[in-house]
Amino acid sequence: MRWAHPEKGMISPGVFIPVAEESGLITDLSRLALNLACDGAIKLQAAASKDLIGDGPLFVGVTSR
């Protein structure tokens, strides 16, 4: 995940995740990331053939400190 800042360009997670943690926004950001991953998987499944993607589960990596 990257943050597309309008003036500074792409901001790495190493920069914006600590800010999200300190500001209390990390839970909302985590939910957004999980929703985007699931939505992307649904769209990929709808657009691609089963021979290409199969019908297995979606795996999303989650870390905590």
Secondary structure, DSSP 8 states (H G I E B T S, - for coil): --EEETTTEEE-HHHHHHHHHHHT-HHHHHHHHHHHHHHHHHHHHHHS-HHHH-S----------
